[in-house]
Amino acid sequence: MDFSQSQQQKRCNTVLLSPAQTPRSSVRRSLRYSLSMDLWSSNIKPDRGVNVEVILRCRPLNDDEKQLKLPVVISCNEGKGEVSVVQNTAYKQIDKTFSFDKVFGPTSRQKELFDEAISPIVNEVLEGYNCTIFAYGQTGTGKTYTMEGGRVGEVESGEFPSDVGIIPRAVQQILDVLEARNEEYSMKVTFLELYNEDIMDLLAPDESLNGRMTSPESQ
């Protein structure tokens, strides 16, 4: 999104992690270590002007997992921003707790996540800052649901369906704020998909080309 505002710019990044219900502790340790190092290096180099906030969202068990009667191996403490992982290995129970900037448990709602974690960042975009929000996690952990939402439906009485995700909510907030200012503005939007080193333009009008673009690195 590009706004023609000549204001001081900074970069702020939010990483939305969506963990599997049965994470491997070794993977989680290395992930937490790398994230901690990223946060630490950002803090000791203020000249870069980069602020990184890591948010963890844990999804509930899906229907298949419930039918298999798989155990829930995580517990979330949203107040403290902590997630505890329980793993039974060689008849021994191992409990580990990891801390994040924010934690949203399995019962968290889309609007709750957006209002608490995303809406303030959208406001910073409208103030002229460069911000990035991206979801990171294994396949099937809820990244698409968090970013885009579930069912697609029309907005009724100015309200989104309850499971609408971050992207449509952010766009709606931007438009609402800009229209309320009663000022002239320009807004540019791109919607790209990166898969197997191919970049797909999802808004391309020519369906025969399927919006395919070749990444410069692969040439």
N, C-alpha and C positions, 0 to 999 in steps of 0.2 A: 504494500500500500504506500503510495507516494503522495505526500501533502506538501503544497507549495507554501511553506512557512519558513522564514529566515530566523530561526531561533537556535540557541545553543543545543547541540545534539550530544547524546550519550548513548551507549549501548546497554541494554538490560536483557538478560536472557532467562527464560524459565524453562526448565526441563521437567516434563511430566513423565514420570516413570510408572509403568503399569506392570507389576511383577507377576510371575506365575504363582499358582497356589502352592506348588511344591518346589521352591527354589533350592538350588544347591548352595550350601553354605560357602564353598570355596569360590564359586562364581560371585556370590553376593559380597564376600570379603574383598575380592579384587575390584568389583564395581564400586563399592563404597570407598575403597582406597583411591581409585582414580578420580572419583568425584571430589573427595576431600582434597586431593592434591590440586585439582583445578580451582576449587574455591580458595585454597590457601595461596596459590600463585596469583590469583586475581587480586587478593587483598594486599599482597606485598608489592604490587605494581600498579599503583593508583593512576599512573600517567596513561594507562590504557583506557581508563574510564569504563571498565567492564564489570557489571554486577551480575552474578549468576545465582539463581535461586532454584533449588532442587525440590520438587514436590513429588511425593509418592502417593499413588492411588491404588488401592487393592480391590480387586473385583470379587464378587461372591462366587460360590461354586455354580457352574452351569448345570443344565439338566442331565447331561451325560455323566458328569462327575457325581451328581447326587445319586443317580441310578447305580453307579459303581460303588457307592458308599465310601468315597474317598474322604480321608480326614482333612479337616481344616488345620493347617500347620502354621498359620500366622495369626497374630492379634495386633490390633492397632490402638495406640494411645494418641488420639488426635490432639488432645490438649498439650501433651509434651512433645509432639512431633516424632514419635518413636514407633517402630515396628519390631515386634519380637517374632522370631522364627524358631519353631520347635522341630527337631529332626531326631529320629530314632536310628542309631547306627550301632550295630553289633550289641544289641540289647542294652544300649546306653542312650539316655535322652540328653540331647545337647540343646541348650537354649542360648540364643544370641539375640541381642537387641541392637538396632541400628537407628541413628538419628537423622532427620531430614529437616529442611526448613518448614515444610508443612506436610501433614499426612491426612489423607482422606480414606476412611475405612470402607468396607463392603456395602454399608448402608447409605453412603453419601449419595446425594442427588446432583444432577447436572447443574441446576441453578445454584446450589450451594457452592459447588466447586468454582463456577464462573464468578459469582459475586465476591467470594473471598480471595481468590487467587488470580483471576484473569482480568476482571474489570478495572482494577487499579493500573494494570499495565496498558490497557487500551486507552485509559485517560492520559498516560504519559506519551503514547503515540500522538494523541491529539494536541499535546503540548509541543510537539516537534522533535521528540526523541525517537531514536531507532531502537525497536524492540523485537525480539524473536521469541516465539513460543513453539516448542516442538515436543512431540511425544516419542518416547523411546522405550522399547520393551520387546519381549519375545512375541512370537506369533500366537494370537488367541488370547492375549491378556487384556484387551479392551482399548487399544489405542484409537481405532477408528470410531468406536462408540463415544469415547471421550471427546474427540476432535469434531466429529460430524454428527453423532447422535444415532438414534434408532430409526423408527419409522419416519417417513417423510409425509408431512401434512401441511395444510394451510394454517396460517396464523389467524386465530379467532380472537376478536376483541382486543387486538394488540398484544396478545399473549402467545408465546410459543408453546407447543406441546412439551410436556415435562421432560422428555428425554432428548430434546434438541441439544446438540453439542456446542463446543466452544466457537467454532468458525461462524455459524450463522448468528450466534448471540453477539459475537464481537462486531460483525458487520452491521447488525442492527443498532448496536450502541453507537458506533461511529456515525451512522446516518442520522440517528436521533439527535446527537450532540451538534453535528454540523448544521442540520436544519434549524435547530433551536437558536443558533447564533445569527441566523438570518444574514449570512455573508456569502459571497461568491467563493466557491472552492472547486478544486479538481481532485479526482480520485481515480487511481489506476489499480487494477486488480489482475493478478495472474494466478492461475490454478494449475500447478504442475505436479506430475507424478514421476518419481525417479524409480525405475525398476530394471535390474540387470544392466546397469550402465546406460539405459535409454531414458531420455526425458520425454514424457508425454504431456502435450499441451491439452488439458482436459476441456478447455474452452474453445478449441479450434473449430471453426465452422465446417471445414471440409472433412467429413467422416471417412471419405475414401482414403485419405492420408492417415487417418486415425491419430492426427495430431502428433506424429512421431518426429522427434528431433534427435540428432546424434550429439552426444556429449563431446566437447572439444578434446577431452582426455583420451577418447577412444579412437580419434582420427590419427 
